[in-house]
Amino acid sequence: MRGTMEAGFARVDGSLALLVQRGDQTDKTIDDHERRLDALEKGRWPLPSLAALVSLAALGATMYQLAAR
């Protein structure tokens, strides 16, 4: 009986070790995706600013044309 219990515990320990390993791999994958997403978000910030500058330039050109008449 004792040998059977030891074998069962060894099998459970092996299964738990496998689950821990898979959890660590999942954590690494999630961290990698978070870093990549942060890099994409940082690279995107100039678009709204550029749109605002183009709008201001168009407004300035319109005002200049109206003042020139």
N, CA, C, O and CB atoms as a CASP TS submission, in Angstrom:
PFRMAT TS
TARGET T0000
AUTHOR 0000-0000-0000
METHOD Language model
MODEL 1
PARENT N/A
ATOM      1  N   MET     1       0.822  -1.194   0.000  1.00  0.00           N
ATOM      2  CA  MET     1       0.000   0.000   0.000  1.00  0.00           C
ATOM      3  C   MET     1       0.871   1.267   0.000  1.00  0.00           C
ATOM      4  O   MET     1       0.579   2.258  -0.669  1.00  0.00           O
ATOM      5  CB  MET     1      -0.938  -0.006   1.213  1.00  0.00           C
ATOM      6  N   ARG     2       1.944   1.181   0.776  1.00  0.00           N
ATOM      7  CA  ARG     2       2.829   2.339   0.870  1.00  0.00           C
ATOM      8  C   ARG     2       3.460   2.657  -0.486  1.00  0.00           C
ATOM      9  O   ARG     2       3.558   3.824  -0.865  1.00  0.00           O
ATOM     10  CB  ARG     2       3.923   2.091   1.917  1.00  0.00           C
ATOM     11  N   GLY     3       3.878   1.649  -1.201  1.00  0.00           N
ATOM     12  CA  GLY     3       4.474   1.838  -2.529  1.00  0.00           C
ATOM     13  C   GLY     3       3.472   2.412  -3.513  1.00  0.00           C
ATOM     14  O   GLY     3       3.831   3.223  -4.366  1.00  0.00           O
ATOM     15  N   THR     4       2.236   2.002  -3.403  1.00  0.00           N
ATOM     16  CA  THR     4       1.196   2.519  -4.287  1.00  0.00           C
ATOM     17  C   THR     4       0.958   4.000  -4.030  1.00  0.00           C
ATOM     18  O   THR     4       0.788   4.789  -4.960  1.00  0.00           O
ATOM     19  CB  THR     4      -0.107   1.735  -4.102  1.00  0.00           C
ATOM     20  N   MET     5       0.949   4.365  -2.740  1.00  0.00           N
ATOM     21  CA  MET     5       0.749   5.777  -2.393  1.00  0.00           C
ATOM     22  C   MET     5       1.932   6.623  -2.867  1.00  0.00           C
ATOM     23  O   MET     5       1.732   7.729  -3.369  1.00  0.00           O
ATOM     24  CB  MET     5       0.558   5.937  -0.869  1.00  0.00           C
ATOM     25  N   GLU     6       3.144   6.127  -2.717  1.00  0.00           N
ATOM     26  CA  GLU     6       4.321   6.868  -3.166  1.00  0.00           C
ATOM     27  C   GLU     6       4.292   7.060  -4.680  1.00  0.00           C
ATOM     28  O   GLU     6       4.626   8.132  -5.186  1.00  0.00           O
ATOM     29  CB  GLU     6       5.609   6.139  -2.747  1.00  0.00           C
ATOM     30  N   ALA     7       3.895   6.026  -5.387  1.00  0.00           N
ATOM     31  CA  ALA     7       3.802   6.128  -6.851  1.00  0.00           C
ATOM     32  C   ALA     7       2.722   7.136  -7.238  1.00  0.00           C
ATOM     33  O   ALA     7       2.902   7.908  -8.180  1.00  0.00           O
ATOM     34  CB  ALA     7       3.496   4.740  -7.482  1.00  0.00           C
ATOM     35  N   GLY     8       1.615   7.130  -6.525  1.00  0.00           N
ATOM     36  CA  GLY     8       0.541   8.089  -6.806  1.00  0.00           C
ATOM     37  C   GLY     8       0.986   9.513  -6.545  1.00  0.00           C
ATOM     38  O   GLY     8       0.713  10.416  -7.336  1.00  0.00           O
ATOM     39  N   PHE     9       1.678   9.711  -5.420  1.00  0.00           N
ATOM     40  CA  PHE     9       2.178  11.061  -5.111  1.00  0.00           C
ATOM     41  C   PHE     9       3.206  11.523  -6.136  1.00  0.00           C
ATOM     42  O   PHE     9       3.230  12.696  -6.507  1.00  0.00           O
ATOM     43  CB  PHE     9       2.795  11.093  -3.706  1.00  0.00           C
ATOM     44  N   ALA    10       4.045  10.616  -6.591  1.00  0.00           N
ATOM     45  CA  ALA    10       5.046  10.975  -7.608  1.00  0.00           C
ATOM     46  C   ALA    10       4.347  11.391  -8.900  1.00  0.00           C
ATOM     47  O   ALA    10       4.763  12.348  -9.552  1.00  0.00           O
ATOM     48  CB  ALA    10       6.017   9.786  -7.876  1.00  0.00           C
ATOM     49  N   ARG    11       3.283  10.674  -9.271  1.00  0.00           N
ATOM     50  CA  ARG    11       2.544  11.013 -10.477  1.00  0.00           C
ATOM     51  C   ARG    11       1.860  12.378 -10.322  1.00  0.00           C
ATOM     52  O   ARG    11       1.843  13.174 -11.261  1.00  0.00           O
ATOM     53  CB  ARG    11       1.505   9.920 -10.794  1.00  0.00           C
ATOM     54  N   VAL    12       1.305  12.642  -9.155  1.00  0.00           N
ATOM     55  CA  VAL    12       0.658  13.934  -8.903  1.00  0.00           C
ATOM     56  C   VAL    12       1.697  15.046  -8.912  1.00  0.00           C
ATOM     57  O   VAL    12       1.447  16.116  -9.467  1.00  0.00           O
ATOM     58  CB  VAL    12      -0.101  13.917  -7.554  1.00  0.00           C
ATOM     59  N   ASP    13       2.861  14.812  -8.305  1.00  0.00           N
ATOM     60  CA  ASP    13       3.930  15.817  -8.318  1.00  0.00           C
ATOM     61  C   ASP    13       4.383  16.121  -9.741  1.00  0.00           C
ATOM     62  O   ASP    13       4.634  17.279 -10.075  1.00  0.00           O
ATOM     63  CB  ASP    13       5.124  15.339  -7.480  1.00  0.00           C
ATOM     64  N   GLY    14       4.488  15.108 -10.573  1.00  0.00           N
ATOM     65  CA  GLY    14       4.868  15.315 -11.970  1.00  0.00           C
ATOM     66  C   GLY    14       3.823  16.129 -12.717  1.00  0.00           C
ATOM     67  O   GLY    14       4.158  17.004 -13.515  1.00  0.00           O
ATOM     68  N   SER    15       2.558  15.836 -12.452  1.00  0.00           N
ATOM     69  CA  SER    15       1.488  16.595 -13.111  1.00  0.00           C
ATOM     70  C   SER    15       1.489  18.045 -12.665  1.00  0.00           C
ATOM     71  O   SER    15       1.294  18.952 -13.475  1.00  0.00           O
ATOM     72  CB  SER    15       0.127  15.965 -12.821  1.00  0.00           C
ATOM     73  N   LEU    16       1.708  18.262 -11.379  1.00  0.00           N
ATOM     74  CA  LEU    16       1.765  19.642 -10.870  1.00  0.00           C
ATOM     75  C   LEU    16       2.952  20.398 -11.446  1.00  0.00           C
ATOM     76  O   LEU    16       2.835  21.580 -11.769  1.00  0.00           O
ATOM     77  CB  LEU    16       1.842  19.646  -9.340  1.00  0.00           C
ATOM     78  N   ALA    17       4.089  19.733 -11.576  1.00  0.00           N
ATOM     79  CA  ALA    17       5.263  20.384 -12.165  1.00  0.00           C
ATOM     80  C   ALA    17       4.980  20.777 -13.614  1.00  0.00           C
ATOM     81  O   ALA    17       5.393  21.846 -14.063  1.00  0.00           O
ATOM     82  CB  ALA    17       6.497  19.454 -12.092  1.00  0.00           C
ATOM     83  N   LEU    18       4.281  19.916 -14.338  1.00  0.00           N
ATOM     84  CA  LEU    18       3.930  20.226 -15.727  1.00  0.00           C
ATOM     85  C   LEU    18       2.992  21.429 -15.785  1.00  0.00           C
ATOM     86  O   LEU    18       3.147  22.296 -16.645  1.00  0.00           O
ATOM     87  CB  LEU    18       3.274  19.004 -16.408  1.00  0.00           C
ATOM     88  N   LEU    19       2.026  21.483 -14.882  1.00  0.00           N
ATOM     89  CA  LEU    19       1.103  22.618 -14.845  1.00  0.00           C
ATOM     90  C   LEU    19       1.827  23.922 -14.509  1.00  0.00           C
ATOM     91  O   LEU    19       1.519  24.966 -15.083  1.00  0.00           O
ATOM     92  CB  LEU    19      -0.008  22.363 -13.826  1.00  0.00           C
ATOM     93  N   VAL    20       2.773  23.868 -13.597  1.00  0.00           N
ATOM     94  CA  VAL    20       3.554  25.058 -13.244  1.00  0.00           C
ATOM     95  C   VAL    20       4.380  25.516 -14.442  1.00  0.00           C
ATOM     96  O   VAL    20       4.478  26.714 -14.706  1.00  0.00           O
ATOM     97  CB  VAL    20       4.476  24.772 -12.032  1.00  0.00           C
ATOM     98  N   GLN    21       4.968  24.579 -15.160  1.00  0.00           N
ATOM     99  CA  GLN    21       5.763  24.925 -16.344  1.00  0.00           C
ATOM    100  C   GLN    21       4.887  25.589 -17.402  1.00  0.00           C
ATOM    101  O   GLN    21       5.283  26.592 -17.996  1.00  0.00           O
ATOM    102  CB  GLN    21       6.443  23.668 -16.928  1.00  0.00           C
ATOM    103  N   ARG    22       3.711  25.041 -17.636  1.00  0.00           N
ATOM    104  CA  ARG    22       2.802  25.637 -18.618  1.00  0.00           C
ATOM    105  C   ARG    22       2.340  27.018 -18.172  1.00  0.00           C
ATOM    106  O   ARG    22       2.189  27.919 -18.997  1.00  0.00           O
ATOM    107  CB  ARG    22       1.591  24.729 -18.846  1.00  0.00           C
ATOM    108  N   GLY    23       2.118  27.186 -16.883  1.00  0.00           N
ATOM    109  CA  GLY    23       1.738  28.504 -16.367  1.00  0.00           C
ATOM    110  C   GLY    23       2.846  29.523 -16.570  1.00  0.00           C
ATOM    111  O   GLY    23       2.578  30.673 -16.916  1.00  0.00           O
ATOM    112  N   ASP    24       4.093  29.108 -16.355  1.00  0.00           N
ATOM    113  CA  ASP    24       5.227  30.009 -16.580  1.00  0.00           C
ATOM    114  C   ASP    24       5.348  30.400 -18.048  1.00  0.00           C
ATOM    115  O   ASP    24       5.633  31.556 -18.364  1.00  0.00           O
ATOM    116  CB  ASP    24       6.524  29.354 -16.110  1.00  0.00           C
ATOM    117  N   GLN    25       5.131  29.437 -18.946  1.00  0.00           N
ATOM    118  CA  GLN    25       5.191  29.735 -20.376  1.00  0.00           C
ATOM    119  C   GLN    25       4.074  30.704 -20.770  1.00  0.00           C
ATOM    120  O   GLN    25       4.284  31.600 -21.588  1.00  0.00           O
ATOM    121  CB  GLN    25       5.092  28.438 -21.202  1.00  0.00           C
ATOM    122  N   THR    26       2.905  30.522 -20.195  1.00  0.00           N
ATOM    123  CA  THR    26       1.789  31.423 -20.478  1.00  0.00           C
ATOM    124  C   THR    26       2.094  32.826 -19.976  1.00  0.00           C
ATOM    125  O   THR    26       1.798  33.809 -20.655  1.00  0.00           O
ATOM    126  CB  THR    26       0.496  30.900 -19.839  1.00  0.00           C
ATOM    127  N   ASP    27       2.689  32.923 -18.782  1.00  0.00           N
ATOM    128  CA  ASP    27       3.067  34.240 -18.241  1.00  0.00           C
ATOM    129  C   ASP    27       4.079  34.935 -19.152  1.00  0.00           C
ATOM    130  O   ASP    27       3.977  36.141 -19.381  1.00  0.00           O
ATOM    131  CB  ASP    27       3.652  34.092 -16.819  1.00  0.00           C
ATOM    132  N   LYS    28       5.049  34.189 -19.670  1.00  0.00           N
ATOM    133  CA  LYS    28       6.040  34.779 -20.571  1.00  0.00           C
ATOM    134  C   LYS    28       5.378  35.266 -21.863  1.00  0.00           C
ATOM    135  O   LYS    28       5.713  36.336 -22.373  1.00  0.00           O
ATOM    136  CB  LYS    28       7.148  33.756 -20.893  1.00  0.00           C
ATOM    137  N   THR    29       4.451  34.486 -22.380  1.00  0.00           N
ATOM    138  CA  THR    29       3.752  34.877 -23.608  1.00  0.00           C
ATOM    139  C   THR    29       2.926  36.139 -23.381  1.00  0.00           C
ATOM    140  O   THR    29       2.917  37.038 -24.222  1.00  0.00           O
ATOM    141  CB  THR    29       2.846  33.734 -24.102  1.00  0.00           C
ATOM    142  N   ILE    30       2.240  36.208 -22.259  1.00  0.00           N
ATOM    143  CA  ILE    30       1.433  37.388 -21.942  1.00  0.00           C
ATOM    144  C   ILE    30       2.324  38.615 -21.770  1.00  0.00           C
ATOM    145  O   ILE    30       1.983  39.697 -22.250  1.00  0.00           O
ATOM    146  CB  ILE    30       0.601  37.150 -20.664  1.00  0.00           C
ATOM    147  N   ASP    31       3.452  38.462 -21.098  1.00  0.00           N
ATOM    148  CA  ASP    31       4.380  39.585 -20.931  1.00  0.00           C
ATOM    149  C   ASP    31       4.909  40.064 -22.280  1.00  0.00           C
ATOM    150  O   ASP    31       5.033  41.267 -22.509  1.00  0.00           O
ATOM    151  CB  ASP    31       5.551  39.182 -20.019  1.00  0.00           C
ATOM    152  N   ASP    32       5.221  39.120 -23.178  1.00  0.00           N
ATOM    153  CA  ASP    32       5.693  39.489 -24.512  1.00  0.00           C
ATOM    154  C   ASP    32       4.615  40.261 -25.267  1.00  0.00           C
ATOM    155  O   ASP    32       4.909  41.263 -25.920  1.00  0.00           O
ATOM    156  CB  ASP    32       6.106  38.236 -25.307  1.00  0.00           C
ATOM    157  N   HIS    33       3.382  39.803 -25.181  1.00  0.00           N
ATOM    158  CA  HIS    33       2.296  40.500 -25.871  1.00  0.00           C
ATOM    159  C   HIS    33       2.065  41.885 -25.285  1.00  0.00           C
ATOM    160  O   HIS    33       1.779  42.825 -26.026  1.00  0.00           O
ATOM    161  CB  HIS    33       1.009  39.684 -25.797  1.00  0.00           C
ATOM    162  N   GLU    34       2.184  42.027 -23.970  1.00  0.00           N
ATOM    163  CA  GLU    34       2.029  43.337 -23.340  1.00  0.00           C
ATOM    164  C   GLU    34       3.110  44.311 -23.825  1.00  0.00           C
ATOM    165  O   GLU    34       2.818  45.472 -24.113  1.00  0.00           O
ATOM    166  CB  GLU    34       2.086  43.202 -21.806  1.00  0.00           C
ATOM    167  N   ARG    35       4.361  43.832 -23.915  1.00  0.00           N
ATOM    168  CA  ARG    35       5.455  44.691 -24.399  1.00  0.00           C
ATOM    169  C   ARG    35       5.206  45.118 -25.841  1.00  0.00           C
ATOM    170  O   ARG    35       5.418  46.279 -26.191  1.00  0.00           O
ATOM    171  CB  ARG    35       6.811  43.958 -24.290  1.00  0.00           C
ATOM    172  N   ARG    36       4.759  44.187 -26.676  1.00  0.00           N
ATOM    173  CA  ARG    36       4.511  44.515 -28.078  1.00  0.00           C
ATOM    174  C   ARG    36       3.345  45.490 -28.216  1.00  0.00           C
ATOM    175  O   ARG    36       3.391  46.395 -29.050  1.00  0.00           O
ATOM    176  CB  ARG    36       4.231  43.241 -28.883  1.00  0.00           C
ATOM    177  N   LEU    37       2.314  45.317 -27.417  1.00  0.00           N
ATOM    178  CA  LEU    37       1.167  46.216 -27.459  1.00  0.00           C
ATOM    179  C   LEU    37       1.560  47.613 -26.984  1.00  0.00           C
ATOM    180  O   LEU    37       1.127  48.608 -27.565  1.00  0.00           O
ATOM    181  CB  LEU    37       0.021  45.663 -26.599  1.00  0.00           C
ATOM    182  N   ASP    38       2.372  47.693 -25.942  1.00  0.00           N
ATOM    183  CA  ASP    38       2.847  48.995 -25.469  1.00  0.00           C
ATOM    184  C   ASP    38       3.661  49.702 -26.551  1.00  0.00           C
ATOM    185  O   ASP    38       3.530  50.912 -26.735  1.00  0.00           O
ATOM    186  CB  ASP    38       3.693  48.828 -24.195  1.00  0.00           C
ATOM    187  N   ALA    39       4.497  48.957 -27.264  1.00  0.00           N
ATOM    188  CA  ALA    39       5.300  49.552 -28.333  1.00  0.00           C
ATOM    189  C   ALA    39       4.402  50.087 -29.449  1.00  0.00           C
ATOM    190  O   ALA    39       4.667  51.156 -30.000  1.00  0.00           O
ATOM    191  CB  ALA    39       6.296  48.519 -28.899  1.00  0.00           C
ATOM    192  N   LEU    40       3.354  49.357 -29.781  1.00  0.00           N
ATOM    193  CA  LEU    40       2.420  49.827 -30.810  1.00  0.00           C
ATOM    194  C   LEU    40       1.680  51.077 -30.361  1.00  0.00           C
ATOM    195  O   LEU    40       1.481  52.001 -31.150  1.00  0.00           O
ATOM    196  CB  LEU    40       1.417  48.729 -31.158  1.00  0.00           C
ATOM    197  N   GLU    41       1.276  51.109 -29.105  1.00  0.00           N
ATOM    198  CA  GLU    41       0.556  52.275 -28.597  1.00  0.00           C
ATOM    199  C   GLU    41       1.459  53.510 -28.562  1.00  0.00           C
ATOM    200  O   GLU    41       0.996  54.615 -28.845  1.00  0.00           O
ATOM    201  CB  GLU    41       0.000  51.988 -27.197  1.00  0.00           C
ATOM    202  N   LYS    42       2.723  53.342 -28.224  1.00  0.00           N
ATOM    203  CA  LYS    42       3.640  54.475 -28.190  1.00  0.00           C
ATOM    204  C   LYS    42       3.901  55.018 -29.587  1.00  0.00           C
ATOM    205  O   LYS    42       4.067  56.225 -29.760  1.00  0.00           O
ATOM    206  CB  LYS    42       4.954  54.074 -27.533  1.00  0.00           C
ATOM    207  N   GLY    43       3.937  54.148 -30.575  1.00  0.00           N
ATOM    208  CA  GLY    43       4.196  54.565 -31.945  1.00  0.00           C
ATOM    209  C   GLY    43       3.009  55.241 -32.600  1.00  0.00           C
ATOM    210  O   GLY    43       3.161  55.852 -33.657  1.00  0.00           O
ATOM    211  N   ARG    44       1.852  55.151 -32.014  1.00  0.00           N
ATOM    212  CA  ARG    44       0.640  55.677 -32.623  1.00  0.00           C
ATOM    213  C   ARG    44       0.304  57.094 -32.180  1.00  0.00           C
ATOM    214  O   ARG    44      -0.543  57.726 -32.811  1.00  0.00           O
ATOM    215  CB  ARG    44      -0.507  54.776 -32.310  1.00  0.00           C
ATOM    216  N   TRP    45       0.916  57.622 -31.142  1.00  0.00           N
ATOM    217  CA  TRP    45       0.515  58.906 -30.569  1.00  0.00           C
ATOM    218  C   TRP    45       0.623  60.079 -31.524  1.00  0.00           C
ATOM    219  O   TRP    45      -0.172  61.006 -31.366  1.00  0.00           O
ATOM    220  CB  TRP    45       1.336  59.189 -29.371  1.00  0.00           C
ATOM    221  N   PRO    46       1.531  60.139 -32.509  1.00  0.00           N
ATOM    222  CA  PRO    46       1.621  61.339 -33.341  1.00  0.00           C
ATOM    223  C   PRO    46       0.417  61.550 -34.266  1.00  0.00           C
ATOM    224  O   PRO    46       0.195  62.678 -34.706  1.00  0.00           O
ATOM    225  CB  PRO    46       2.869  61.274 -34.168  1.00  0.00           C
ATOM    226  N   LEU    47      -0.351  60.537 -34.572  1.00  0.00           N
ATOM    227  CA  LEU    47      -1.447  60.695 -35.522  1.00  0.00           C
ATOM    228  C   LEU    47      -2.490  61.727 -35.091  1.00  0.00           C
ATOM    229  O   LEU    47      -2.843  62.573 -35.913  1.00  0.00           O
ATOM    230  CB  LEU    47      -2.117  59.374 -35.730  1.00  0.00           C
ATOM    231  N   PRO    48      -2.999  61.717 -33.874  1.00  0.00           N
ATOM    232  CA  PRO    48      -3.955  62.753 -33.484  1.00  0.00           C
ATOM    233  C   PRO    48      -3.325  64.146 -33.460  1.00  0.00           C
ATOM    234  O   PRO    48      -3.975  65.129 -33.816  1.00  0.00           O
ATOM    235  CB  PRO    48      -4.535  62.432 -32.119  1.00  0.00           C
ATOM    236  N   SER    49      -2.070  64.228 -33.043  1.00  0.00           N
ATOM    237  CA  SER    49      -1.388  65.519 -33.019  1.00  0.00           C
ATOM    238  C   SER    49      -1.196  66.047 -34.435  1.00  0.00           C
ATOM    239  O   SER    49      -1.375  67.239 -34.686  1.00  0.00           O
ATOM    240  CB  SER    49      -0.033  65.401 -32.306  1.00  0.00           C
ATOM    241  N   LEU    50      -0.840  65.184 -35.337  1.00  0.00           N
ATOM    242  CA  LEU    50      -0.661  65.580 -36.735  1.00  0.00           C
ATOM    243  C   LEU    50      -1.985  66.049 -37.329  1.00  0.00           C
ATOM    244  O   LEU    50      -2.019  67.031 -38.071  1.00  0.00           O
ATOM    245  CB  LEU    50      -0.088  64.412 -37.562  1.00  0.00           C
ATOM    246  N   ALA    51      -3.067  65.357 -37.011  1.00  0.00           N
ATOM    247  CA  ALA    51      -4.386  65.762 -37.503  1.00  0.00           C
ATOM    248  C   ALA    51      -4.767  67.139 -36.969  1.00  0.00           C
ATOM    249  O   ALA    51      -5.348  67.941 -37.699  1.00  0.00           O
ATOM    250  CB  ALA    51      -5.450  64.728 -37.102  1.00  0.00           C
ATOM    251  N   ALA    52      -4.450  67.422 -35.718  1.00  0.00           N
ATOM    252  CA  ALA    52      -4.747  68.733 -35.143  1.00  0.00           C
ATOM    253  C   ALA    52      -3.918  69.822 -35.833  1.00  0.00           C
ATOM    254  O   ALA    52      -4.433  70.907 -36.101  1.00  0.00           O
ATOM    255  CB  ALA    52      -4.472  68.731 -33.622  1.00  0.00           C
ATOM    256  N   LEU    53      -2.661  69.548 -36.117  1.00  0.00           N
ATOM    257  CA  LEU    53      -1.816  70.538 -36.783  1.00  0.00           C
ATOM    258  C   LEU    53      -2.301  70.815 -38.205  1.00  0.00           C
ATOM    259  O   LEU    53      -2.304  71.966 -38.642  1.00  0.00           O
ATOM    260  CB  LEU    53      -0.361  70.063 -36.808  1.00  0.00           C
ATOM    261  N   VAL    54      -2.706  69.786 -38.922  1.00  0.00           N
ATOM    262  CA  VAL    54      -3.219  69.970 -40.281  1.00  0.00           C
ATOM    263  C   VAL    54      -4.510  70.781 -40.239  1.00  0.00           C
ATOM    264  O   VAL    54      -4.729  71.644 -41.089  1.00  0.00           O
ATOM    265  CB  VAL    54      -3.460  68.600 -40.971  1.00  0.00           C
ATOM    266  N   SER    55      -5.356  70.512 -39.267  1.00  0.00           N
ATOM    267  CA  SER    55      -6.601  71.276 -39.128  1.00  0.00           C
ATOM    268  C   SER    55      -6.319  72.744 -38.845  1.00  0.00           C
ATOM    269  O   SER    55      -6.966  73.623 -39.413  1.00  0.00           O
ATOM    270  CB  SER    55      -7.469  70.688 -38.012  1.00  0.00           C
ATOM    271  N   LEU    56      -5.361  73.010 -37.973  1.00  0.00           N
ATOM    272  CA  LEU    56      -4.998  74.404 -37.673  1.00  0.00           C
ATOM    273  C   LEU    56      -4.414  75.095 -38.900  1.00  0.00           C
ATOM    274  O   LEU    56      -4.690  76.270 -39.144  1.00  0.00           O
ATOM    275  CB  LEU    56      -3.990  74.460 -36.511  1.00  0.00           C
ATOM    276  N   ALA    57      -3.608  74.367 -39.672  1.00  0.00           N
ATOM    277  CA  ALA    57      -3.043  74.955 -40.885  1.00  0.00           C
ATOM    278  C   ALA    57      -4.146  75.270 -41.897  1.00  0.00           C
ATOM    279  O   ALA    57      -4.100  76.314 -42.547  1.00  0.00           O
ATOM    280  CB  ALA    57      -2.003  74.005 -41.508  1.00  0.00           C
ATOM    281  N   ALA    58      -5.129  74.392 -42.039  1.00  0.00           N
ATOM    282  CA  ALA    58      -6.241  74.642 -42.950  1.00  0.00           C
ATOM    283  C   ALA    58      -7.069  75.839 -42.477  1.00  0.00           C
ATOM    284  O   ALA    58      -7.508  76.655 -43.287  1.00  0.00           O
ATOM    285  CB  ALA    58      -7.129  73.390 -43.067  1.00  0.00           C
ATOM    286  N   LEU    59      -7.275  75.938 -41.180  1.00  0.00           N
ATOM    287  CA  LEU    59      -8.006  77.081 -40.628  1.00  0.00           C
ATOM    288  C   LEU    59      -7.232  78.376 -40.877  1.00  0.00           C
ATOM    289  O   LEU    59      -7.820  79.401 -41.223  1.00  0.00           O
ATOM    290  CB  LEU    59      -8.257  76.888 -39.114  1.00  0.00           C
ATOM    291  N   GLY    60      -5.923  78.323 -40.701  1.00  0.00           N
ATOM    292  CA  GLY    60      -5.089  79.497 -40.948  1.00  0.00           C
ATOM    293  C   GLY    60      -5.135  79.915 -42.416  1.00  0.00           C
ATOM    294  O   GLY    60      -5.229  81.105 -42.716  1.00  0.00           O
ATOM    295  N   ALA    61      -5.069  78.954 -43.326  1.00  0.00           N
ATOM    296  CA  ALA    61      -5.127  79.262 -44.751  1.00  0.00           C
ATOM    297  C   ALA    61      -6.484  79.856 -45.115  1.00  0.00           C
ATOM    298  O   ALA    61      -6.559  80.779 -45.926  1.00  0.00           O
ATOM    299  CB  ALA    61      -4.854  78.002 -45.586  1.00  0.00           C
ATOM    300  N   THR    62      -7.545  79.339 -44.527  1.00  0.00           N
ATOM    301  CA  THR    62      -8.891  79.877 -44.799  1.00  0.00           C
ATOM    302  C   THR    62      -9.009  81.308 -44.284  1.00  0.00           C
ATOM    303  O   THR    62      -9.547  82.175 -44.972  1.00  0.00           O
ATOM    304  CB  THR    62      -9.980  78.986 -44.148  1.00  0.00           C
ATOM    305  N   MET    63      -8.521  81.550 -43.109  1.00  0.00           N
ATOM    306  CA  MET    63      -8.568  82.898 -42.535  1.00  0.00           C
ATOM    307  C   MET    63      -7.747  83.880 -43.376  1.00  0.00           C
ATOM    308  O   MET    63      -8.150  85.027 -43.568  1.00  0.00           O
ATOM    309  CB  MET    63      -8.049  82.881 -41.082  1.00  0.00           C
ATOM    310  N   TYR    64      -6.590  83.422 -43.879  1.00  0.00           N
ATOM    311  CA  TYR    64      -5.755  84.259 -44.713  1.00  0.00           C
ATOM    312  C   TYR    64      -6.477  84.613 -46.020  1.00  0.00           C
ATOM    313  O   TYR    64      -6.424  85.760 -46.465  1.00  0.00           O
ATOM    314  CB  TYR    64      -4.425  83.556 -45.005  1.00  0.00           C
ATOM    315  N   GLN    65      -7.140  83.650 -46.623  1.00  0.00           N
ATOM    316  CA  GLN    65      -7.884  83.892 -47.852  1.00  0.00           C
ATOM    317  C   GLN    65      -9.034  84.859 -47.616  1.00  0.00           C
ATOM    318  O   GLN    65      -9.286  85.736 -48.442  1.00  0.00           O
ATOM    319  CB  GLN    65      -8.412  82.580 -48.422  1.00  0.00           C
ATOM    320  N   LEU    66      -9.730  84.710 -46.501  1.00  0.00           N
ATOM    321  CA  LEU    66     -10.842  85.619 -46.186  1.00  0.00           C
ATOM    322  C   LEU    66     -10.329  87.031 -45.920  1.00  0.00           C
ATOM    323  O   LEU    66     -10.993  88.002 -46.282  1.00  0.00           O
ATOM    324  CB  LEU    66     -11.633  85.106 -44.965  1.00  0.00           C
ATOM    325  N   ALA    67      -9.185  87.159 -45.309  1.00  0.00           N
ATOM    326  CA  ALA    67      -8.628  88.478 -45.000  1.00  0.00           C
ATOM    327  C   ALA    67      -8.075  89.154 -46.267  1.00  0.00           C
ATOM    328  O   ALA    67      -8.047  90.381 -46.353  1.00  0.00           O
ATOM    329  CB  ALA    67      -7.514  88.351 -43.934  1.00  0.00           C
ATOM    330  N   ALA    68      -7.642  88.358 -47.237  1.00  0.00           N
ATOM    331  CA  ALA    68      -7.069  88.902 -48.463  1.00  0.00           C
ATOM    332  C   ALA    68      -8.127  89.461 -49.377  1.00  0.00           C
ATOM    333  O   ALA    68      -7.779  90.234 -50.270  1.00  0.00           O
ATOM    334  CB  ALA    68      -6.282  87.848 -49.186  1.00  0.00           C
ATOM    335  N   ARG    69      -9.373  89.134 -49.225  1.00  0.00           N
ATOM    336  CA  ARG    69     -10.456  89.626 -50.092  1.00  0.00           C
ATOM    337  C   ARG    69     -10.797  91.006 -49.769  1.00  0.00           C
ATOM    338  O   ARG    69     -11.685  91.586 -50.394  1.00  0.00           O
ATOM    339  CB  ARG    69     -11.678  88.783 -49.986  1.00  0.00           C
TER
END
